[in-house]
Amino acid sequence: MPHPPIPHYHYDLSRHNTFGLQLHCALFYHITHEHQLLTLASSGFFRQNKYLLLGGGSNMLFVNDFYDGAILHLDLRGRHIRPSQNSMATLTAAAGENWHQTVLYALENNLGGIENLSLIPGNCGTAPVQNIGAYGVELSQVLESVSGIHLLTGEKITLSNQECHFGYRESIFKHQLKDRFAITSITLKLTTKNHQLHTHYGTITDELQKMNVTNPTIHHISQAVIAIRQSKLPDPAILGNCGSFFKNPIISAEKANQLKSHYPDLPTYPTPEGTKIPAGWLIEKAGWKGRRIGNVGMHEKQALVLVNYGNATGKELWNHAQTIMADIQHKFGITLQPEVNIIH
């Protein structure tokens, strides 16, 4: 039987956030087995304490330098593949498995469906929370189910794709089950042959041409996406960041047409919910791309990426983000929303 989780007091979280912030928490648990979560749940811990579930630390901004509650670092490991039917297979990955390494694991086994999601930072357990997406593919298109533990009841639950209530960077885990459900594993339904390739989003086609690839495979798509991302996204190990900081706003078609009359170069993408506008375009148009104020700024190659250039605090980063949000509202009448979780 695994040991109960060991509490660590006044724990240093600097290695557990990709913004590279210097901060501590009152209490820290390193969770390597679901039994440890069940033990805490049965003791009433989650009913009596302030807590936060942490994966790779790549999708959150701690505003303060001290979190006065418990951090539960979900570090469960393990992956396995099961053949399915009709040229399909399922890949199950534990919450603590690195997302990009899981994409590479799928490719090693010639499984298609997530190659466009290469090099997205974070772990598998946090991927469904955001419904991660890139280059024309969202996790919800391939996710079969999510397994986890309801922290208030201690019940082990598996949710189907439909029960996850996925939307654009949205899921049930950000709403009804926020802070109540610990994801322990995800199961993806992937293709074993006749892979459906998504090559027409962004600059994938251009990158494939540079690679002299005329008949792309899932491996080529992954290589192209990795090359694109590396060319414009800073490495968090070198420059603290959380990837895309803001969601791409969705506005009405009428509002989009009004903006288009003032800004003919405005890119627009029709969706079932409305017209999607690239947040990066708005930020760049407003003059924030590459503009540095003190220790913070939006990256010079990708306006969506908020960067810690040195010894920034969480407050500095959040103030900068709020200043940009107010400016975009003033200039375009569009409300930007953070894609990352803001922890106060």
Buried (B, 14 or more C-beta within 10 A) or exposed (E): EEEEBEEBEEBEBEEBBBBBBEBBBBBBBBBBBBBBBBBBBEEEBBEEEEBBBBBBBBBBBBBBEEBEEBBBBBBBEEBEBEEBEEEBBBBBBBBBBBBBEBBBBBBEEBBBBBBBBBBBBBBBBBBBBBBBBBBEBBBBBBBBBBBBBBBEEBEEBEBEBEEBBBBBBBBBBBEEBEBBBBBBBBBBBBBBEEBEBBBEBBBBBEBBEEEEBEEBBBBBBBBBBBBBBEEBBBEBEEBBBBBBBBBBBBBEEEBBEEBBEEEEEBEBEEEEEBBBBBBBBBBBBBEBBBBEEEBBBBBBEBBBBBBBBEEBBBEBBBBBBEEBBEBBEEEBEBEBEBBBBBBE
